[in-house]
Amino acid sequence: MIDATVLLTGSTGFIGGATLAELLDSHAGCRTLLLVRGETATAAAERVRRSLGRFVDLARVESALKSCWVIHGDLTDPHSLDDARLSGSAPLLDVGPDKRQPAPRLEEVSHVLHLASNTSFRSVRGVRHTNILGAMMLAHRMRPVAGLKRFLYVGTAYCCGDGGGTIVHEDDSPRDGVRHIVEYTNSKAECEMLLENTAPELPLVVARPSVVVGHTRLGCRPSSSLFWFYRTVDLLRRYARPLDVREDVVPVDWVAQALLFLLFKPDLQHRRYHVSAGVGSCVTWHEISAVFARCCGERPENPFRIVDFATIESERDRIPALLGPGNVDHLLMALRLYFQFVTLDAEVFDNSRLLAEGMPPPPRFTSYLPLCATQSLSRSIFDQMRDDQ
Ligand SMILES: NC(=O)c1ccc[n+]([C@@H]2O[C@H](COP(=O)([O-])OP(=O)(O)OC[C@H]3O[C@@H](n4cnc5c(N)ncnc54)[C@H](OP(=O)(O)O)[C@@H]3O)[C@@H](O)[C@H]2O)c1
């Protein structure tokens, strides 16, 4: 049991929901403060319960819920972490006024896990506001906290941008002057640099997940985030690079465990860690496509064709027949961005640092893909895309 007071941001999101579920399950002794958007602390608490309920039966973690408090606030609002807001925080599980414990003060926080981010691939201003200004405000608010043991900042492995080779190592980035496909990855790279340069005394560790898809036990039920892309490519039989190129995909439950591992392990050898499949657990599209065929039946068109995005657009009439009815313009807009990512040099994000610290390797995508694929048959791709909006 760990005697820690954790401040977690992003608990209503995909990775944040899974991480909070894992925290409550495996570290029941922690006290946890959650910074969450909402009109009131009670409304924000309800949003967290809904997010958490996707991953865990709330009754099973009831006693741990009693040690969680929700501060309602926006990361970019300088008053969100004021004492007044903290004293108005809501317990995640209301046990009644006589049994209610006071929420911990911010000065008691020992570990920060900063997951909240604007993950939009389209926004520029909003992304920079949340991912740079918001993160910096949090870091600088927590800097003077004397008992702070770790500030785990969650970045992205794609902060490497383009031009770094096929196997990416942590210290290859962040670098200036790199081409980014979207402002989101650029903002995450810039924030890492700013944190390192402006708050050198912060006990900062950076965790960079690669591509997080599905859950090993729950499949895509909590969220179909990014899974729709793999289904689409499989059905269209079109991809932007050869099928023997490696894909670095990890499940959200393993990511949650890895983040808590990095949050609590007292002595870490490095400041930056990929939370990724790495060479040992990456998969190729040949393997992905074989699993889809096994679970959903052989596809009518074989083999795959390797094409550029202009070809996909010129063939838009194929889409309704293969994917069913839906907004094709919207799909193409999203696919265009993902195809651009696929053309980056990066294939695999080396995870040997994380494994050397003692974290077990992730399961391969193809080991739990059957669950995601069969479960998704009852949901259209267009519907699954909503999980990323
Ligand atoms: N998913 C992946 O494949 C992946 C890969 C690499 C890195 N990452 C990183 O992992 C982290 C979590 O990603 P995710 O996929 O779980 O994202 P997500 O599902 O989009 O969740 C984002 C979370 O951030 C919160 N948030 C956004 N803006 C906020 C603000 N201004 N104030 C307070 N909270 C705010 C959201 O709250 P609301 O519910 O109020 O919007 C939500 O809880 C991010 O830092 C992301 O960059 C993700």
The ligand as a Gaussian input file, in Angstrom:
#p B3LYP/6-31G(d) Opt

LIG

0 1
 N       -4.671000       8.195000     -26.877000
 C       -3.462000       8.048000     -27.424000
 O       -3.277000       7.245000     -28.349000
 C       -2.298000       8.861000     -26.898000
 C       -1.037000       8.622000     -27.459000
 C        0.048000       9.355000     -26.999000
 C       -0.126000      10.285000     -25.995000
 N       -1.339000      10.510000     -25.460000
 C       -1.451000      11.519000     -24.390000
 O       -2.152000      10.944000     -23.294000
 C       -2.928000      11.931000     -22.638000
 C       -4.363000      11.478000     -22.540000
 O       -4.830000      11.182000     -23.836000
 P       -6.293000      10.618000     -24.091000
 O       -6.255000       9.872000     -25.358000
 O       -6.805000       9.972000     -22.866000
 O       -7.072000      11.988000     -24.345000
 P       -8.626000      12.331000     -24.235000
 O       -9.452000      11.095000     -24.200000
 O       -8.877000      13.327000     -25.316000
 O       -8.761000      13.042000     -22.821000
 C       -8.241000      14.303000     -22.588000
 C       -8.496000      14.673000     -21.145000
 O       -7.953000      15.981000     -20.911000
 C       -8.972000      16.786000     -20.315000
 N       -8.790000      18.189000     -20.651000
 C       -8.654000      18.719000     -21.880000
 N       -8.547000      20.066000     -21.795000
 C       -8.656000      20.385000     -20.479000
 C       -8.625000      21.592000     -19.759000
 N       -8.471000      22.766000     -20.377000
 N       -8.764000      21.553000     -18.407000
 C       -8.906000      20.369000     -17.770000
 N       -8.927000      19.168000     -18.402000
 C       -8.809000      19.190000     -19.736000
 C      -10.268000      16.247000     -20.882000
 O      -11.334000      16.706000     -20.083000
 P      -12.830000      16.917000     -20.674000
 O      -13.500000      15.585000     -20.513000
 O      -13.402000      17.974000     -19.826000
 O      -12.699000      17.318000     -22.117000
 C       -9.980000      14.746000     -20.772000
 O      -10.153000      14.311000     -19.464000
 C       -2.753000      13.218000     -23.427000
 O       -1.770000      13.995000     -22.786000
 C       -2.258000      12.746000     -24.778000
 O       -1.456000      13.721000     -25.391000
 C       -2.451000       9.824000     -25.901000

